[in-house]
């Protein structure tokens, strides 16, 4: 079995699937099976990490609590989340007995707090705690002082307080505590970040904080509307999606990590601590299907704020606060996960032109308006501005959904999503005729885009849609063709595309995005990547919609089997090494899992979301008014109900998969 070792230490690098996540809805930490927190950015998702061992070694910061002599002294490890929560419990057996470490981050009141509680479960076990804080991604050693039973570590604007009754001392610029824990005993540790120009906050009661955090998550997850056979997987995915939500703004980051490689030892390492427009519609759909309409509408409102301004400069991603400047640079002092370099901070793809995001924005706003039952004048004005740009903008080549770092092309998926944008604008006017808009010219534009895609994006020799106009290469993004309603799932051109992707892009039972080339001719990057898990879930959807439901269920359960023991997924899967790769945990993978699980439910057994009525009523009137110019009113939406899908019209219009 492949098990790499960090270049600068003798400690094996944990596999990505050996990590769990805890978080407070503004940042998140990764906790390994051996009791080490190896990644944490404070105070926000995109802040500099103070624990960066994940991308380097022990010198770059970590916080480990484990039996003395671990890992050799540990004979077995068991871990799980408390049901429906983000409270992680890890039990470790030794010859002397058993301990449990409970890790959580309470939902934030003022500053981020990380609580670790060591409990004796059996016998008497010697424990060793090691805390090595290294701010600025492992580059800045703090100045540490003592204040009562608190240790205060300061580095520039950052300060962290460690509160514990355990006696601590310094070893090699590391804070260490050694103690004995007997059955029934508990020793808490609390780490709190605060601005260095302020005093440290008073510590919380660790036991109380753990229980209230557990209760909060259990109450939240109990609202899940899914009642089918995969309920546990859906709830874990929804909890993960909530954990990646930046509560103050409603933005949802793609992952809490940067530079976990798409291929071990490779250069395809990206910063995913930002919010992707690409994921907008699927995320909105997953939240609404799950019964979380308040979160869905918060995501919609974030989208409107982030995209506000010159629509010709719509970005593919933004920071959690809607920030646009995500300049990319490399961290030359970090060797990278298992030697995968460079480690990148920021994301240069944010400056790319991707035509598909216009379709994602229009589709997400359309779905949100259907759910809310109304559309604000300000929102419609913004959508009309998008349409004004697309009237000519849809003809431009772009970098495509996969953010290729090569020459722009006329990507077929991008043109399909341009069609989606126009289609959703037309459908909005058809259902809300009191809104203003040139519906006749938009219908003509929809027809023109549809016709061009069929003429130039479909390869008759392959009997499949291909990656770009005139290309013979396949691309799994074309699995979206029936999912967005461009063509019915049983159209021969769609089934031909599905079959071609099964022949050419399947790798060990999962779907690759496209075939890469070592020279970088395809996407401008050397090396390879793993199978892309969201695309594999899209194939599940296509198989089910095209009448191959047994194959769909088989693939879905195969995808569930590659989750780690905590139910978490990364972006990709290395079928050769049989391990998760890419940033972790990945929102896009969990969103796709949720949507596929709901689709696999028969229409007769789909549940009605429990919170739908109450959350619609609870939507803030003040927030709606904020999006509405003075003197303007909302248009009430009528007739947006799920129903039988109509046949495509002569312009190729087909109903997208509708919400229950």
C-alpha positions as CSV (number, residue, x, y, z in Angstrom):
1,X,0.0,0.0,0.0
2,X,1.3,3.4,-0.9
3,X,2.1,5.4,2.2
4,X,4.3,8.5,1.7
5,X,6.6,10.1,4.2
6,X,7.0,13.9,4.6
7,X,10.4,14.9,3.1
8,X,11.7,16.5,6.3
9,X,10.5,14.2,9.0
10,X,10.3,10.5,9.6
11,X,6.6,10.8,10.4
12,X,4.3,9.3,7.7
13,X,1.9,11.8,6.2
14,X,-1.7,10.8,7.1
15,X,-3.8,9.9,4.1
16,X,-6.4,12.6,3.4
17,X,-9.2,10.2,4.4
18,X,-7.7,10.0,7.9
19,X,-8.9,13.5,8.7
20,X,-12.2,14.8,10.1
21,X,-13.5,18.3,10.1
22,X,-14.7,20.5,13.0
23,X,-15.8,24.1,12.6
24,X,-17.7,27.1,13.8
25,X,-19.3,28.3,10.5
26,X,-16.5,30.8,9.9
27,X,-13.5,28.6,9.8
28,X,-12.6,24.9,10.2
29,X,-9.9,22.6,11.4
30,X,-8.8,19.2,10.2
31,X,-8.2,16.5,12.9
32,X,-6.4,13.3,12.1
33,X,-7.1,9.8,13.5
34,X,-4.0,10.1,15.7
35,X,-5.4,13.1,17.6
36,X,-3.5,15.8,15.7
37,X,-5.0,19.0,14.4
38,X,-2.8,19.7,11.3
39,X,-4.7,22.5,9.6
40,X,-6.5,25.5,11.0
41,X,-6.9,29.0,9.6
42,X,-7.8,31.8,12.0
43,X,-10.0,33.7,12.3
44,X,-11.6,32.9,8.9
45,X,-11.5,30.2,6.2
46,X,-9.1,32.2,4.0
47,X,-6.9,33.5,6.8
48,X,-3.4,32.4,7.2
49,X,-3.0,29.0,8.8
50,X,-1.6,28.7,12.4
51,X,-1.4,24.9,12.0
52,X,0.0,23.9,8.6
53,X,1.6,20.5,9.2
54,X,-0.9,19.2,6.6
55,X,1.2,20.8,3.9
56,X,4.6,20.5,5.5
57,X,5.8,18.8,8.7
58,X,5.7,19.3,12.5
59,X,7.8,22.5,12.2
60,X,4.9,24.2,10.5
61,X,2.4,23.9,13.3
62,X,0.1,21.3,14.8
63,X,-1.7,20.4,18.0
64,X,-1.7,16.7,19.1
65,X,-3.3,15.1,22.1
66,X,-2.7,11.3,22.4
67,X,-1.5,8.6,24.7
68,X,2.2,8.9,25.6
69,X,4.4,7.0,23.1
70,X,1.8,7.2,20.3
71,X,1.5,5.9,17.7
72,X,3.4,2.8,18.8
73,X,1.5,2.7,22.2
74,X,-1.9,2.8,20.5
75,X,-3.4,-0.5,19.7
76,X,-6.8,0.6,18.2
77,X,-8.5,3.8,17.2
78,X,-12.3,4.4,16.8
79,X,-13.9,7.7,15.9
80,X,-17.3,9.1,15.0
81,X,-19.3,12.2,15.1
82,X,-22.1,12.5,17.6
83,X,-25.1,11.8,15.4
84,X,-26.1,14.8,13.3
85,X,-23.3,17.0,14.6
86,X,-19.8,18.3,14.0
87,X,-18.7,17.2,17.4
88,X,-15.9,14.6,16.9
89,X,-15.1,11.8,19.3
90,X,-11.9,9.7,19.0
91,X,-11.2,6.7,21.2
92,X,-7.7,5.3,21.5
93,X,-6.8,2.0,23.2
94,X,-3.5,1.3,24.8
95,X,-2.2,-1.5,27.0
96,X,-3.0,0.7,30.0
97,X,-6.5,1.6,29.1
98,X,-8.7,3.7,26.8
99,X,-9.1,7.5,26.4
100,X,-11.6,9.6,24.4
101,X,-10.8,13.0,22.9
102,X,-13.8,15.2,22.1
103,X,-13.1,18.0,19.6
104,X,-15.4,20.8,18.6
105,X,-15.7,24.5,17.7
106,X,-18.7,26.1,19.3
107,X,-20.7,28.4,17.0
108,X,-19.0,31.8,17.3
109,X,-20.2,34.5,19.7
110,X,-17.1,36.8,19.4
111,X,-13.9,35.0,18.6
112,X,-13.1,31.5,17.3
113,X,-12.7,28.9,20.1
114,X,-11.5,25.3,19.7
115,X,-12.2,22.9,22.6
116,X,-10.5,19.6,23.2
117,X,-11.6,17.4,26.1
118,X,-9.6,14.3,27.2
119,X,-11.7,11.7,29.0
120,X,-10.5,8.5,30.8
121,X,-12.7,5.6,29.7
122,X,-10.8,2.6,31.1
123,X,-7.7,2.2,33.2
124,X,-5.1,4.9,33.7
125,X,-3.4,6.2,30.6
126,X,-0.5,8.6,30.4
127,X,-1.2,11.5,28.0
128,X,1.0,13.8,26.1
129,X,-0.2,17.1,24.6
130,X,2.0,19.0,22.1
131,X,1.1,22.5,20.8
132,X,3.2,24.1,18.2
133,X,1.7,27.4,17.0
134,X,3.2,28.7,13.8
135,X,1.3,31.6,12.2
136,X,1.4,32.7,8.6
137,X,1.3,29.2,7.2
138,X,4.1,27.9,9.4
139,X,6.5,30.8,9.0
140,X,6.0,32.9,12.1
141,X,6.9,31.7,15.6
142,X,4.9,33.5,18.2
143,X,6.1,35.1,21.4
144,X,4.6,33.2,24.3
145,X,3.9,34.5,27.8
146,X,1.9,33.2,30.8
147,X,-1.0,34.9,32.4
148,X,-2.4,32.9,35.3
149,X,-3.3,29.5,33.9
150,X,-3.4,30.9,30.4
151,X,-0.6,30.8,27.8
152,X,-0.7,33.8,25.4
153,X,1.0,33.5,22.0
154,X,1.3,36.6,20.0
155,X,2.5,37.2,16.4
156,X,1.7,40.5,14.7
157,X,-2.0,41.0,14.6
158,X,-2.8,37.5,15.8
159,X,-3.0,36.2,19.4
160,X,-4.1,32.9,20.8
161,X,-4.8,31.9,24.4
162,X,-4.5,28.4,25.6
163,X,-6.5,27.7,28.8
164,X,-6.0,24.4,30.7
165,X,-5.5,23.2,34.2
166,X,-2.9,20.8,33.0
167,X,0.7,21.9,33.8
168,X,2.6,22.9,30.7
169,X,6.2,23.5,29.9
170,X,8.3,24.2,26.8
171,X,10.3,21.8,24.8
172,X,12.1,22.8,21.6
173,X,9.8,25.8,21.1
174,X,6.7,23.6,21.6
175,X,4.2,23.8,24.5
176,X,4.0,20.3,26.1
177,X,1.8,18.9,28.9
178,X,2.2,15.4,30.3
179,X,-0.5,14.0,32.6
180,X,-2.3,10.8,33.7
181,X,-6.0,10.3,33.0
182,X,-8.0,7.8,34.9
183,X,-11.4,6.3,34.3
184,X,-14.1,9.0,34.8
185,X,-11.6,11.9,34.7
186,X,-11.7,14.7,32.2
187,X,-9.1,17.4,31.3
188,X,-10.2,20.2,29.0
189,X,-8.1,22.4,26.7
190,X,-9.4,25.5,25.1
191,X,-7.7,27.5,22.4
192,X,-9.1,31.0,21.6
193,X,-8.0,33.4,18.9
194,X,-8.3,37.1,19.5
195,X,-6.8,40.3,18.0
196,X,-3.4,41.0,19.6
197,X,-4.3,44.6,20.4
198,X,-7.0,43.3,22.8
199,X,-6.9,41.3,26.0
200,X,-7.7,37.6,26.0
201,X,-11.4,36.7,26.5
202,X,-12.5,34.8,29.5
203,X,-12.5,31.0,28.9
204,X,-15.8,29.2,28.5
205,X,-16.9,26.1,30.5
206,X,-15.6,23.3,28.2
207,X,-18.2,20.7,29.2
208,X,-21.1,23.1,28.7
209,X,-19.7,24.4,25.4
210,X,-19.5,20.8,24.0
211,X,-23.0,20.0,25.0
212,X,-24.6,23.2,23.7
213,X,-22.6,22.8,20.5
214,X,-23.9,19.2,20.1
215,X,-27.5,20.3,20.9
216,X,-27.2,23.1,18.3
217,X,-26.1,20.8,15.5
218,X,-28.6,18.1,16.4
219,X,-31.5,20.6,16.3
220,X,-30.2,21.9,12.9
221,X,-29.8,18.4,11.3
222,X,-33.1,17.1,12.6
223,X,-34.8,19.4,10.1
224,X,-33.4,17.3,7.2
225,X,-36.3,16.5,4.8
226,X,-34.7,13.3,3.3
227,X,-36.4,10.2,4.5
228,X,-35.0,7.6,2.1
229,X,-32.5,4.8,2.4
230,X,-29.4,7.0,2.4
231,X,-30.5,9.4,5.1
232,X,-27.3,9.1,7.2
233,X,-25.2,9.9,4.1
234,X,-27.4,12.9,3.2
235,X,-27.4,14.3,6.7
236,X,-23.6,14.0,7.0
237,X,-23.3,15.8,3.6
238,X,-25.7,18.5,4.7
239,X,-23.8,19.0,8.0
240,X,-20.6,19.2,6.0
241,X,-22.1,21.8,3.6
242,X,-23.3,23.8,6.6
243,X,-19.8,23.6,8.1
244,X,-18.4,25.2,4.9
245,X,-20.9,28.0,5.1
246,X,-19.6,31.4,6.2
247,X,-22.5,32.3,8.5
248,X,-22.0,36.1,8.5
249,X,-22.4,36.4,4.8
250,X,-24.1,33.2,3.6
251,X,-21.2,32.3,1.2
252,X,-20.2,28.7,1.0
253,X,-16.5,27.9,0.5
254,X,-15.6,25.0,-1.8
255,X,-13.3,23.5,0.9
256,X,-11.5,24.6,4.0
257,X,-8.0,23.7,2.6
258,X,-5.6,24.7,-0.1
259,X,-3.2,22.7,-2.2
260,X,-4.2,19.2,-1.4
261,X,-3.1,17.6,-4.7
262,X,-5.3,16.3,-7.5
263,X,-2.5,13.8,-8.2
264,X,0.0,12.8,-5.4
265,X,3.3,14.5,-6.0
266,X,1.9,16.7,-8.8
267,X,1.5,20.4,-9.4
268,X,-2.3,20.5,-9.7
269,X,-2.7,22.1,-6.3
270,X,-5.2,24.9,-5.8
271,X,-6.6,27.1,-3.1
272,X,-10.3,26.2,-2.6
273,X,-11.1,28.4,0.4
274,X,-13.4,30.6,-1.8
275,X,-16.9,30.5,-3.1
276,X,-17.4,29.2,-6.7
277,X,-20.3,30.6,-8.8
278,X,-20.1,27.3,-10.8
279,X,-21.6,25.5,-7.8
280,X,-24.5,28.0,-7.3
281,X,-27.5,26.2,-8.7
282,X,-26.5,22.7,-7.5
283,X,-25.9,24.1,-4.0
284,X,-29.1,26.0,-3.9
285,X,-31.0,22.9,-5.1
286,X,-29.3,20.6,-2.5
287,X,-30.2,23.0,0.4
288,X,-33.8,23.4,-0.7
289,X,-34.2,19.7,-1.3
290,X,-32.8,19.1,2.2
291,X,-35.3,21.4,3.7
292,X,-32.9,24.3,4.5
293,X,-34.6,27.2,2.6
294,X,-33.2,29.9,4.9
295,X,-29.6,28.8,4.1
296,X,-30.5,28.5,0.4
297,X,-31.8,32.1,0.3
298,X,-28.8,33.4,2.3
299,X,-26.6,31.8,-0.5
300,X,-28.8,33.5,-3.1
301,X,-28.4,36.9,-1.3
302,X,-24.6,36.3,-1.1
303,X,-24.6,35.6,-4.8
304,X,-26.4,38.9,-5.6
305,X,-24.0,40.9,-3.5
306,X,-20.9,39.3,-4.8
307,X,-21.9,39.6,-8.5
308,X,-23.1,43.2,-8.2
309,X,-21.5,45.7,-10.5
310,X,-20.3,45.4,-14.0
311,X,-21.8,42.2,-15.3
312,X,-19.1,41.9,-18.0
313,X,-16.6,41.3,-15.2
314,X,-18.5,38.6,-13.4
315,X,-15.9,36.3,-11.7
316,X,-16.0,32.6,-11.4
317,X,-15.2,32.8,-7.7
318,X,-15.2,35.3,-4.8
319,X,-14.0,35.4,-1.2
320,X,-16.5,34.6,1.5
321,X,-17.2,38.3,2.0
322,X,-17.6,38.8,-1.7
323,X,-14.0,40.0,-2.2
324,X,-12.7,40.0,-5.7
325,X,-8.9,40.2,-5.3
326,X,-7.8,36.6,-4.8
327,X,-4.2,37.1,-6.1
328,X,-2.3,33.8,-6.3
329,X,1.2,33.3,-4.8
330,X,3.2,30.3,-3.7
331,X,4.4,29.4,-0.2
332,X,8.0,28.4,-0.9
333,X,8.7,27.3,2.7
334,X,6.1,24.6,2.6
335,X,7.0,21.4,0.8
336,X,3.4,20.4,0.1
337,X,1.3,17.5,1.0
338,X,3.4,14.4,0.4
339,X,5.8,16.5,-1.6
340,X,3.1,17.9,-3.9
341,X,4.3,21.4,-4.7
342,X,3.8,24.3,-5.1
343,X,1.5,25.3,-2.3
344,X,-0.7,28.0,-3.6
345,X,-2.5,30.8,-1.7
346,X,-5.1,32.7,-3.7
347,X,-6.4,31.5,-7.1
348,X,-5.5,33.1,-10.4
349,X,-8.5,31.4,-12.0
350,X,-10.6,34.1,-10.4
351,X,-9.5,36.4,-13.2
352,X,-10.6,34.0,-16.0
353,X,-13.6,34.5,-18.2
354,X,-16.0,31.6,-17.9
355,X,-19.2,31.9,-19.9
356,X,-21.0,29.1,-17.9
357,X,-21.2,31.2,-14.7
358,X,-23.8,33.4,-16.4
359,X,-26.0,30.4,-16.7
360,X,-25.3,29.3,-13.2
361,X,-26.3,32.7,-11.8
362,X,-29.5,33.0,-13.9
363,X,-30.5,29.4,-13.0
364,X,-29.8,29.9,-9.3
365,X,-31.8,33.1,-9.1
366,X,-34.6,31.4,-11.1
367,X,-34.8,28.5,-8.6
368,X,-34.6,30.8,-5.6
369,X,-37.5,32.9,-7.0
370,X,-39.6,29.7,-7.5
371,X,-38.9,28.7,-3.9
372,X,-39.6,32.1,-2.4
373,X,-42.6,32.8,-4.5
374,X,-41.5,36.3,-5.5
375,X,-38.8,38.2,-7.3
376,X,-37.5,41.6,-6.4
377,X,-37.3,44.4,-8.9
378,X,-33.6,44.9,-8.0
379,X,-32.9,41.2,-8.7
380,X,-34.8,41.3,-12.1
381,X,-32.8,44.5,-13.1
382,X,-29.6,42.6,-12.4
383,X,-30.8,39.6,-14.4
384,X,-31.7,41.8,-17.3
385,X,-28.2,43.3,-17.2
386,X,-26.8,39.8,-17.4
387,X,-29.0,39.1,-20.4
388,X,-28.0,42.4,-22.1
389,X,-24.4,41.2,-21.9
390,X,-25.1,37.7,-23.1
391,X,-26.8,38.9,-26.3
392,X,-23.3,39.2,-27.8
393,X,-21.1,37.8,-25.0
394,X,-22.2,34.2,-25.5
395,X,-20.3,34.1,-28.8
396,X,-16.9,34.5,-27.0
397,X,-14.5,31.7,-26.3
398,X,-13.7,31.1,-22.7
399,X,-11.6,29.0,-20.2
400,X,-14.5,26.7,-19.5
401,X,-15.9,25.1,-16.3
402,X,-12.6,23.4,-15.5
403,X,-10.6,26.6,-15.5
404,X,-8.0,25.4,-18.1
405,X,-4.8,27.4,-18.1
406,X,-4.5,27.3,-21.8
407,X,-5.9,29.0,-24.9
408,X,-9.6,29.9,-24.7
409,X,-11.9,27.7,-26.7
410,X,-15.6,27.5,-27.6
411,X,-16.4,24.9,-24.9
412,X,-19.7,23.1,-25.5
413,X,-20.7,23.1,-21.9
414,X,-20.2,26.9,-21.7
415,X,-22.6,27.4,-24.7
416,X,-25.1,25.0,-23.1
417,X,-25.0,27.2,-19.9
418,X,-25.4,30.3,-22.0
419,X,-28.6,28.7,-23.3
420,X,-29.6,28.0,-19.7
421,X,-29.3,31.7,-18.9
422,X,-31.5,32.7,-21.7
423,X,-34.0,29.9,-21.1
424,X,-34.4,30.8,-17.4
425,X,-35.0,34.5,-18.4
426,X,-37.7,33.4,-20.9
427,X,-39.3,31.1,-18.4
428,X,-39.4,33.8,-15.7
429,X,-41.2,36.2,-18.1
430,X,-43.6,33.4,-19.1
431,X,-44.6,32.8,-15.5
432,X,-44.4,36.5,-14.3
433,X,-45.7,38.5,-17.3
434,X,-45.8,41.7,-15.3
435,X,-42.0,41.8,-15.4
436,X,-40.5,43.7,-18.3
437,X,-38.2,42.1,-20.9
438,X,-37.9,41.5,-24.7
439,X,-39.2,37.9,-24.5
440,X,-39.5,37.6,-28.3
441,X,-35.8,38.4,-28.9
442,X,-34.8,36.2,-26.0
443,X,-36.7,33.3,-27.4
444,X,-34.9,33.8,-30.7
445,X,-31.6,33.9,-28.9
446,X,-32.4,30.7,-27.1
447,X,-33.2,29.1,-30.4
448,X,-30.0,30.3,-32.0
449,X,-27.7,29.0,-29.2
450,X,-29.5,25.7,-29.1
451,X,-29.1,25.2,-32.8
452,X,-25.4,26.2,-32.8
453,X,-24.6,23.7,-30.0
454,X,-26.4,20.9,-31.9
455,X,-24.5,21.8,-35.1
456,X,-21.1,22.5,-33.7
457,X,-20.9,20.8,-30.3
458,X,-22.1,17.3,-31.3
459,X,-19.7,14.9,-33.0
460,X,-21.7,12.5,-35.2
461,X,-18.7,10.1,-35.5
462,X,-18.6,9.6,-31.8
463,X,-22.3,10.0,-31.4
464,X,-21.6,12.4,-28.5
465,X,-21.3,16.0,-27.5
466,X,-17.6,16.8,-27.2
467,X,-15.5,19.1,-25.1
468,X,-15.3,22.0,-27.6
469,X,-16.5,22.9,-31.0
470,X,-14.7,20.8,-33.6
471,X,-13.0,18.6,-31.0
472,X,-13.2,14.8,-30.7
473,X,-12.4,14.9,-27.0
474,X,-15.0,14.0,-24.5
475,X,-15.8,16.0,-21.3
476,X,-17.9,14.9,-18.4
477,X,-19.4,18.4,-18.1
478,X,-21.6,17.3,-21.0
479,X,-23.4,15.1,-18.5
480,X,-25.1,18.3,-17.5
481,X,-27.0,18.5,-20.9
482,X,-30.1,16.6,-19.7
483,X,-29.8,17.8,-16.1
484,X,-30.2,21.5,-17.0
485,X,-33.0,20.7,-19.5
486,X,-31.1,21.3,-22.8
487,X,-32.3,17.9,-24.1
488,X,-34.3,15.1,-22.6
489,X,-32.3,12.3,-20.9
490,X,-33.5,9.7,-23.4
491,X,-32.7,11.7,-26.5
492,X,-30.3,9.6,-28.6
493,X,-27.7,12.3,-28.6
494,X,-27.7,12.3,-24.8
495,X,-27.7,8.5,-24.4
496,X,-24.9,8.5,-27.0
497,X,-22.9,10.9,-24.9
498,X,-23.5,8.9,-21.7
499,X,-22.3,5.7,-23.4
500,X,-19.2,7.5,-24.9
501,X,-18.3,8.8,-21.5
502,X,-18.7,5.4,-20.0
503,X,-16.3,4.0,-22.6
504,X,-13.6,6.6,-22.6
505,X,-13.7,8.5,-19.3
506,X,-14.4,5.8,-16.7
507,X,-11.5,5.0,-14.5
508,X,-11.8,2.2,-12.0
509,X,-15.6,2.6,-12.0
510,X,-15.5,6.5,-11.6
511,X,-15.7,9.3,-14.1
512,X,-12.7,11.5,-15.1
513,X,-13.5,15.1,-16.1
514,X,-11.5,14.7,-19.4
515,X,-8.4,12.9,-20.6
516,X,-5.3,14.9,-19.6
517,X,-2.0,14.9,-21.4
518,X,1.4,14.9,-19.7
519,X,2.5,17.8,-22.0
520,X,-0.3,20.1,-20.9
521,X,-1.8,20.4,-24.4
522,X,-5.3,19.9,-23.1
523,X,-5.5,22.2,-20.1
524,X,-2.1,23.9,-20.0
525,X,-0.9,21.8,-17.0
526,X,1.5,18.9,-16.8
527,X,0.7,15.7,-15.0
528,X,-2.6,13.8,-14.3
529,X,-5.5,13.9,-11.9
530,X,-7.9,11.5,-10.2
531,X,-11.4,10.6,-11.1
532,X,-13.7,13.6,-10.4
533,X,-16.4,12.6,-7.8
534,X,-19.1,15.3,-8.7
535,X,-19.0,14.1,-12.3
536,X,-19.5,10.5,-11.1
537,X,-22.6,11.7,-9.3
538,X,-23.8,13.4,-12.5
539,X,-23.5,10.1,-14.2
540,X,-25.7,8.6,-11.5
541,X,-28.3,11.2,-12.3
542,X,-28.1,10.6,-16.1
543,X,-28.3,6.9,-15.8
544,X,-31.4,7.2,-13.6
545,X,-33.1,9.8,-15.8
546,X,-32.4,7.7,-19.0
547,X,-34.1,4.6,-17.6
548,X,-31.0,2.8,-16.2
549,X,-31.9,3.1,-12.5
550,X,-30.3,-0.1,-11.4
551,X,-27.0,1.0,-12.9
552,X,-27.5,4.4,-11.2
553,X,-28.0,2.9,-7.7
554,X,-25.0,0.6,-8.2
555,X,-22.7,3.6,-9.1
556,X,-24.2,5.7,-6.3
557,X,-23.4,3.0,-3.7
558,X,-19.9,2.6,-5.1
559,X,-19.4,6.3,-4.6
560,X,-20.7,6.1,-1.0
561,X,-18.1,3.3,-0.4
562,X,-15.1,5.7,-1.0
563,X,-16.2,8.1,1.7
564,X,-14.0,8.0,4.7
565,X,-15.1,6.4,8.0
566,X,-16.7,9.8,9.0
567,X,-18.7,10.0,5.7
568,X,-16.5,12.7,4.1
569,X,-15.4,13.1,0.5
570,X,-12.7,15.1,-1.2
571,X,-13.0,16.3,-4.8
572,X,-11.3,13.4,-6.5
573,X,-10.4,9.7,-6.1
574,X,-7.1,8.1,-7.1
575,X,-8.3,4.7,-8.3
576,X,-4.7,3.3,-8.6
577,X,-3.7,4.3,-5.0
578,X,-7.3,3.7,-3.8
579,X,-7.4,7.0,-1.9
580,X,-9.1,10.3,-1.8
581,X,-7.2,13.2,-3.4
582,X,-7.8,16.9,-3.8
583,X,-9.0,19.5,-1.3
584,X,-11.0,18.1,1.6
585,X,-13.8,17.9,2.5
586,X,-15.2,19.2,-0.8
587,X,-18.6,21.0,-0.9
588,X,-19.2,20.1,-4.6
589,X,-18.9,16.4,-3.9
590,X,-21.3,16.5,-1.0
591,X,-23.8,18.8,-2.9
592,X,-23.8,16.2,-5.7
593,X,-24.3,13.4,-3.3
594,X,-27.3,15.1,-1.8
595,X,-28.9,15.8,-5.2
596,X,-28.3,12.3,-6.5
597,X,-29.8,10.8,-3.3
598,X,-33.0,12.8,-3.8
599,X,-33.2,12.0,-7.5
600,X,-33.0,8.3,-6.8
601,X,-36.1,8.5,-4.6
602,X,-39.2,7.7,-6.6
603,X,-41.5,10.6,-7.2
604,X,-44.2,8.9,-5.2
605,X,-42.0,8.8,-2.1
606,X,-40.3,12.1,-2.2
607,X,-40.8,13.9,1.2
608,X,-42.1,17.4,1.5
609,X,-39.4,19.6,3.2
610,X,-40.4,20.0,6.8
611,X,-39.3,23.6,7.1
612,X,-40.5,24.9,3.7
613,X,-43.5,26.8,4.9
614,X,-42.0,28.1,8.2
615,X,-38.7,29.1,6.6
616,X,-40.5,31.0,3.8
617,X,-42.5,32.9,6.4
618,X,-39.3,33.5,8.4
619,X,-37.4,35.1,5.5
620,X,-36.5,38.6,6.5
621,X,-38.8,41.3,5.0
622,X,-36.0,43.7,5.8
623,X,-33.6,41.7,3.7
624,X,-36.0,41.6,0.8
625,X,-36.5,45.4,1.1
626,X,-32.8,45.9,1.0
627,X,-32.6,44.3,-2.4
628,X,-35.5,46.4,-3.7
629,X,-35.1,50.1,-5.0
630,X,-37.4,52.6,-3.2
631,X,-40.8,52.8,-4.8
632,X,-40.5,49.5,-6.6
633,X,-42.4,46.3,-5.7
634,X,-41.9,42.6,-5.9
635,X,-43.6,40.6,-8.6
636,X,-45.5,37.7,-7.2
637,X,-44.6,34.4,-8.8
638,X,-47.5,32.3,-10.0
639,X,-47.6,28.8,-11.5
640,X,-44.1,27.7,-10.5
641,X,-45.0,24.2,-9.4
642,X,-43.3,20.9,-10.2
643,X,-45.3,19.0,-12.7
644,X,-44.9,16.6,-15.6
645,X,-42.1,17.5,-17.9
646,X,-43.2,18.8,-21.3
647,X,-41.8,17.7,-24.6
648,X,-39.0,19.9,-26.0
649,X,-40.3,22.7,-28.2
650,X,-38.9,23.4,-31.6
651,X,-36.2,25.6,-30.1
652,X,-35.0,22.8,-28.0
653,X,-36.5,23.9,-24.7
654,X,-36.9,21.1,-22.2
655,X,-37.8,21.5,-18.6
656,X,-34.9,21.2,-16.2
657,X,-35.2,18.8,-13.3
658,X,-37.8,20.5,-11.1
659,X,-37.9,20.7,-7.3
660,X,-40.5,18.7,-5.4
